[in-house]
Structure formats: structure tokens, C-alpha cells
Amino acid sequence: LDFSGISDALNDPASFANESFQASKINKIESCSASSVDYGFRVLFWILPAYIRFAQCIRRAIDSPKRRAHHLQNAAKYSTSFFKVALAYAYAYSGKDSTAFAFWILANIIASLFTLFWDLKMDWGLFNVKKKQILRDELIYGHGETNWLYYAAIVQDAVLRFAWLAKYFIGVNTDS
């Protein structure tokens, strides 16, 4: 059975929510003790969708040698979620050490860039210099008058991937 559609559906909204509210995680993490049940459930729910997709990508890499590199790159994209969660906990339990915070921010920027680049290149078909069209060949709504929908979605994707930075650059409070 192939559950990639289900886990993709779980992971994409989870990924956007995860990136959009990364900053509020740290405050929630501080309220958990390392031995609390809450601590374990938060980790589980933050990484489970990405773990499911990561495992599927590894399985596909094993099963299809011709596309192994593609599947391993996709697995690497999902693995960035593990680093983000681990570094959020490291920061929270370090007493808000500035070095731990810098590593957490760096992990989130790398994950956001990696995921955005993947979306643009693999999902939307951008950066393909061999073709004369901007978007990929297979589009649900076809090419033509509806292309603006795709361009709007691309812009929205880019904005939402980095929305978590708002708290640090414009002082938006996401702790509610």
C-alpha cells in the first residue's frame, strides 16, 4: 500500500504550521519538563508527519535504484524537521543560550530554504532551463488563463515558509 498521499496531506499543513509558529514552540517547550507526558506528545506530533514521509522516501530509494538520488534528496528535506525540533528543545533547556538560539534559527532557515527550493523546482517545475515554459508540464488546471493561480500559490508558499521569522524581525507576537 502507498500512503504517500495521506502523509503528504498531513505533512504539508503540518510543515506550514510548524514553520509559521516555530517561535511559539520554544515558550511551550519551556512549560514541559523532560519527564512529562506532554513533552513526549509534543515531540511525537511535531515530527510524526515528517517521519512518515522520511521513511517512505527511504523505502522508495531502496526499491527504485534509478530514482534513488531523487528519493534520498526528498528524505533529506523531511529530515530537516528532526533537527528543528531537536534544536528547539536544546535552546529551551539551555537557559536560552544565544549559541543554541543561533543554531535553532540556522536550522529553521536551512529547512525553510531547502523546502522552498524543493517546492519551486520539483513541485512547480521552476528553474528548468531546458523548457521554454515556466511551470511544469502537468498542471491540474492546465496552462493558460489559470496560470495566475499557480503564481499566487508560489508566492504564498514562499511567504508562509518564512512567516515564522516575523516574530524576530517585525516583533509579531505568535505566543497565544
C-alpha distance (Angstrom), angle and dihedral (degrees) to the residues before:
residue distance angle dihedral
L1 . . .
D2 3.76 . .
F3 3.79 113.7 .
S4 3.82 95.5 171.0
G5 3.79 92.5 115.0
I6 3.78 91.9 54.0
S7 3.79 94.9 46.1
D8 3.81 91.2 43.8
A9 3.79 88.5 53.5
L10 3.80 89.5 50.2
N11 3.79 95.5 42.3
D12 3.80 101.2 47.9
P13 3.81 96.3 55.4
A14 3.80 88.9 38.5
S15 3.78 89.7 50.7
F16 3.80 93.2 51.0
A17 3.79 91.6 45.7
N18 3.79 90.0 45.7
E19 3.80 93.2 51.7
S20 3.79 94.4 40.1
F21 3.78 94.9 53.0
Q22 3.81 103.0 30.5
A23 3.78 91.4 121.0
S24 3.79 94.2 56.3
K25 3.81 90.1 53.3
I26 3.76 92.0 70.4
N27 3.80 92.4 58.3
K28 3.81 90.5 47.4
I29 3.79 91.4 47.3
E30 3.79 90.9 55.2
S31 3.79 90.5 58.4
C32 3.82 90.9 58.8
S33 3.73 124.7 77.0
A34 3.79 118.2 -141.3
S35 3.80 90.0 -112.1
S36 3.80 97.4 48.2
V37 3.78 123.3 110.4
D38 3.81 87.8 -131.9
Y39 3.81 89.5 61.8
G40 3.80 92.3 57.2
F41 3.78 95.4 44.3
R42 3.80 92.5 50.7
V43 3.78 91.9 52.0
L44 3.79 91.2 46.0
F45 3.80 94.8 50.4
W46 3.80 94.0 43.2
I47 3.79 94.8 52.9
L48 3.82 105.7 25.0
P49 3.84 97.7 88.1
A50 3.81 91.2 47.2
Y51 3.80 91.5 45.0
I52 3.82 91.5 53.4
R53 3.81 91.3 52.0
F54 3.82 91.5 42.6
A55 3.81 90.8 54.0
Q56 3.80 91.4 46.9
C57 3.80 91.4 51.5
I58 3.80 91.5 50.5
R59 3.81 90.0 48.8
R60 3.81 90.9 50.2
A61 3.80 91.0 48.1
I62 3.80 89.1 55.0
D63 3.82 93.5 45.2
S64 3.81 98.8 44.8
P65 3.81 113.6 42.9
K66 3.82 92.8 177.9
R67 3.80 91.6 62.8
R68 3.79 97.1 30.9
A69 3.82 95.0 119.0
H70 3.80 91.5 51.0
H71 3.81 92.9 51.1
L72 3.81 93.1 44.9
Q73 3.80 90.5 51.5
N74 3.79 89.1 50.4
A75 3.82 89.7 49.2
A76 3.80 89.3 51.7
K77 3.80 89.2 54.5
Y78 3.80 91.4 55.2
S79 3.81 92.4 43.9
T80 3.80 90.2 64.5
S81 3.82 87.2 75.8
F82 3.80 89.8 64.8
F83 3.81 91.2 55.8
K84 3.81 93.0 46.8
V85 3.80 93.1 53.3
A86 3.82 94.1 42.4
L87 3.80 92.2 49.8
A88 3.82 92.1 46.1
Y89 3.80 88.4 57.2
A90 3.80 92.1 43.8
Y91 3.79 89.6 53.4
A92 3.80 94.5 46.4
Y93 3.80 93.1 49.0
S94 3.80 94.7 42.5
G95 3.78 92.2 72.1
K96 3.81 90.0 -103.3
D97 3.79 93.5 -60.0
S98 3.81 111.1 -170.1
T99 3.83 92.4 -134.2
A100 3.81 91.5 53.9
F101 3.81 89.2 47.5
A102 3.82 90.9 51.3
F103 3.81 91.0 51.8
W104 3.80 90.6 47.9
I105 3.82 91.9 50.7
L106 3.82 90.8 45.8
A107 3.83 91.8 50.7
N108 3.79 90.6 50.2
I109 3.80 93.5 48.1
I110 3.81 91.7 48.6
A111 3.81 91.5 47.2
S112 3.80 92.3 47.6
L113 3.81 92.7 47.8
F114 3.81 93.1 45.6
T115 3.81 92.5 48.4
L116 3.81 93.4 44.4
F117 3.80 92.2 48.8
W118 3.82 89.9 48.6
D119 3.80 91.3 49.7
L120 3.79 92.6 48.5
K121 3.79 96.6 44.6
M122 3.79 104.9 32.3
D123 3.81 103.6 26.0
W124 3.80 100.9 33.8
G125 3.81 99.3 27.4
L126 3.81 96.2 -127.3
F127 3.83 122.0 149.8
N128 3.81 91.0 39.3
V129 3.79 100.6 135.0
K130 3.82 93.4 179.2
K131 3.80 93.0 69.9
K132 3.77 126.1 64.5
Q133 3.80 94.2 -142.5
I134 3.77 122.7 79.1
L135 3.80 100.5 -140.3
R136 3.80 126.2 54.3
D137 3.81 121.0 -89.4
E138 3.79 98.5 -109.7
L139 3.79 111.7 64.2
I140 3.80 125.3 161.5
Y141 3.81 92.8 -137.0
G142 3.81 95.5 34.3
H143 3.77 129.5 -127.2
G144 3.77 122.0 -60.7
E145 3.78 130.3 44.0
T146 3.80 93.6 13.6
N147 3.82 96.0 55.1
W148 3.81 89.4 101.1
L149 3.82 88.4 68.6
Y150 3.78 90.0 60.3
Y151 3.78 94.0 45.6
A152 3.82 90.5 49.7
A153 3.81 90.0 49.9
I154 3.81 90.4 49.6
V155 3.81 91.3 53.0
Q156 3.80 90.8 46.1
D157 3.81 90.3 49.8
A158 3.81 91.5 52.9
V159 3.81 93.5 46.7
L160 3.81 94.8 47.1
R161 3.81 93.6 46.6
F162 3.80 88.7 62.7
A163 3.82 100.7 31.4
W164 3.81 89.5 106.1
L165 3.82 88.1 70.5
A166 3.81 91.8 65.2
K167 3.79 92.2 86.1
Y168 3.80 91.4 58.5
F169 3.78 101.0 40.5
I170 3.78 106.3 34.0
G171 3.78 101.1 19.4
V172 3.81 98.4 -113.4
N173 3.80 109.5 166.7
T174 3.82 111.3 -136.0
D175 3.82 94.5 169.6
S176 3.77 102.1 108.5
